[in-house]
């Protein structure tokens, strides 16, 4: 899996509800397709996504083959204070991508 | 992230070519075997809904679904789903399920919210194999369910799963 992109507001205040946008490149192979020789192409998708803030769960998702390639997900968080967000994507092969980002709380 | 920014990100990846080929091939395979998918899907989505709801009767129409009326490319259909909820300790949305009734695998995604969520809303992009109804079910903190439905006409089907 390649590197993920995460977009947070440049600065926030305690109590703000902020939008968090994430994008990661992944083929999200459905397992329904056949290759040029007629052999089924094995399924390979990101099946799990989780976001925590200072160790507490914010948002989580179970993804299935109906999610498009290069999964984009946008969701919200009510800012409890300063801290670090941790994003984890896991695919069918068990490959894990973890990104950490500090939230700028003024 | 603006749409143009996203496209830049994608096209800068080395696997862009592979991805493009994959999309082309998936469109072709859906075109060849629609009847097969139709049968499986008809039974499938009701079971998926049953697994989510159990014996509960959902309240209809309270989930907001933002989906295009016509999706030109079924491989990437943008969606935003939300429930108007204060997201407090006592009044909140726990989970949102998206079910594409005519996809070979109807379950698209399950989203879990938390006391930190602030807002019960999520956006992403989904595959739709062909024209169909998309169901969105929300499970509330008090155990009740909400359900809404939207029909999307798909011009070129995505090999949804």
Interface residues (C-beta under 8 A of the other chain):
Chain A: X2 X5 X7 X17 X18 X21 X23 X25 X27 X29 X30 X31 X32 X33 X34 X35 X36 X43 X53 X56 X57 X58 X59 X60 X61 X62 X63 X64 X65 X66 X67 X68 X69 X70 X71 X72 X73 X74 X75 X76 X77 X78 X80
Chain B: X1 X6 X9 X10 X13 X15 X18 X19 X22 X23 X25 X26 X29 X75 X76 X77 X87 X98 X100 X103 X104 X105 X106 X107 X108 X109 X110 X111 X112 X113 X114 X116 X117 X118 X119 X121 X122 X123 X124 X125 X126 X127 X128 X158 X159 X160 X161
